[in-house]
Amino acid sequence: MRKLLLMPGYSRTADDYDFMDRFVLYIQFFVDLDQADRQQYLQVSRGVVLQKNQILFNIGDPADSFYCVISGSLNVVIDLTRVHLNTKREMNDIVNRAKIYSCLHNPGVGVDESPYCTSYVVRNLKRFDAFGDVGMLTVDGVRTATVVAVEDTFLLRIEREAFLDCRVFHQSKEIHHKLAFLGRVRVLQHWDRESKLKLCGRMERVLKSYNDIVIAQDDEAQSFYLVQLGECRLVKRYKTSTFVELGTVSSGQYVGSFEVLHGLTHAAFSVLVSSPSAVLYRIDKLDFRHHILRDPVAEELLAVDADELYARMHPESVHRDLTINAQWTKCRESIVAEATPRRQRRAPYLQPFDHSLHPSPLHGAPMISVHAPQHHPSDNVKLKLPMSPSAKPSHARRPSMGQLKTPTSPRHIKPWHAMSADAASQKLYVGQQHWLEVSRQGAFASGNHQV
């Protein structure tokens, strides 16, 4: 990665960009971006080498680049002499951040609070951390802290113009997707484009996988969720071991409005992901009140859905559903208990004959059952097989009319008996032996005739 970042952009190949794309997935800034957006950032990325104790930039310098740590570490230092503080609260906030950093990284050392100490380390940047975007997004466009290398460090750098161009392109693409999604939400379809754009700025994209908990019952209700892709199920716990599924929500539906409309501070039920993955948009409760509930039409539609959900989760409704489920389970068990003995009293099922016997019946005799009668090929009655018309014997005459059986003559119907698998195998073996013997005799007779 170091070699690729130090070489010019025109020298990189498609394989180089594929490797860089897989590498930057470890950086949180690039995780939520599409591959096309990541490629756009990587094409304008360069490498920066820092020595130990070298300053990358000072507080107040122009914010001209965005950085990602590839190797090494850096300290973020705030110099109070160069920071414009409006209130004492801002001063205390900086000192508290320094105390927290000191407790985590230097336990027992503490922070020097003497009036001569003006610089505080408030953060340590390690591998795969990203920084530098805050200064570029502020009104002044200057650095808000000083960054110093703790050791030899290598950074990925993206200049301000390229970073802002990529960011604007990504944001416009994301806003387009959000607007298209809001057009499919039933309670927001009557909104104009300006109202939807205001709500897009308050929507945070959240990725979940199967069985992840979106909202836990009895937790503090803080967010409203819109389901973009996937499905979620609503589950309510009534007793320690009694869980009832209230329903499911899919793409274009929402959860989290029930608590706000009923004035509840904690979640009334749990929301779990039931699909392999799900994409949701999270909106803070305050933004939900300010942007969505201000619309009377949206509020009325949300209230109707909340009333239906309340009727579904009412204890009487849940008790009725549990009673019906218990009765159905009992009825099903009784039907199975009654049908099982009848099924067992039926004749055992005879498995189909396996023609792939090994060894083959033509080469060896099969295993003969003790209960089946034993036969020998020499004891069988040799039946005359039909021969070809040219070799038809003279004694094979057509029987006379008197010898033919009339339709009214009685027939002797042989009783049908079930045949075991061993008996069927024995019968097949005897028949095949008979056919082989007749074939040998026919071949021997034709040979004598030719002689």
C-alpha angles and dihedrals in degrees: 000000000000092000093048094050093050095052121081118269094244090059095059119099131210090261090053091054091047090055092047090049092055091046098052091054085084089064112085093217092064099039097086094044126097119246092253091053092048090051089053091055094044094053090064097039123115137181128252125194121205129187124218113289091008115142115233094192138336131233110276095026118130112274099236104149147037119223140200123191111237096171137354128026140265138199125230108219127189117203109203092202090065099039120094104225119187098186139021088244090069089051092051091048092057092047092049091051089051090050092051091050091048092050092051099044104023107030113193095015101089129189126292105240096180117130089246092063109086104155124073131182106228101171144014118218115211136177116317093013117134126210143155100070095101094066092049092052097049123095094245094045095217134126116270096201144017121256120206128182113242092193139356103312138187120203138190109229131198117183122236099251094048092044094051092046091052091044093051091048091049093046093049090050092048092047090051090055092047093050091050090050095048088054088064095051108100098215093050103041092100093057122109123237095260093056091048091050091055090052092047090064090058097048118102118196115232127188121206136175134211116312094003114148112242095174124010121211115255092016119124111278105234107144145047117217132207116197111224100170133006133019136278130195127218113226126182125195114216100168136010093275102016117099124173125195109223097188145289135272124208139180113329094021131102146212133200100057095097094072094046094049093047095044095244120156095198132050114269094206142006126260117209131179110250098179126073089259138357137199117207137175115224122209123187116245092242092051089047090056094044100045108025108027091050087072108081094205093052091045092052093050091048091049091054091053091046091053091051090050091048091053089049094051096041111124093239092053092046092048090051092050092048090050092051091049091049092050092048091049091050092048092049092050091050092051092050092047091051097045098045097070091047090052092048092051092059120100112278114263114255110225116229117265114268108228092187094077116166116236095033117243088238092066105035142012115260125236109283119218120237092233096047119086114253120232136183125213091238091057095057123101109253107233122207111245121213111260131204118285092249092056096043109140121236094238092060094093128162110263118249124255091255091058094052117100114242121226089248095054114111118257125214106228113202114225114249117238128184112253123215123225092253092051091049090050091050091050092050091049093051092049093050092049090052092051091050092051093050091048091052091049091049092050091048092050093049090050092053091048091055091050 
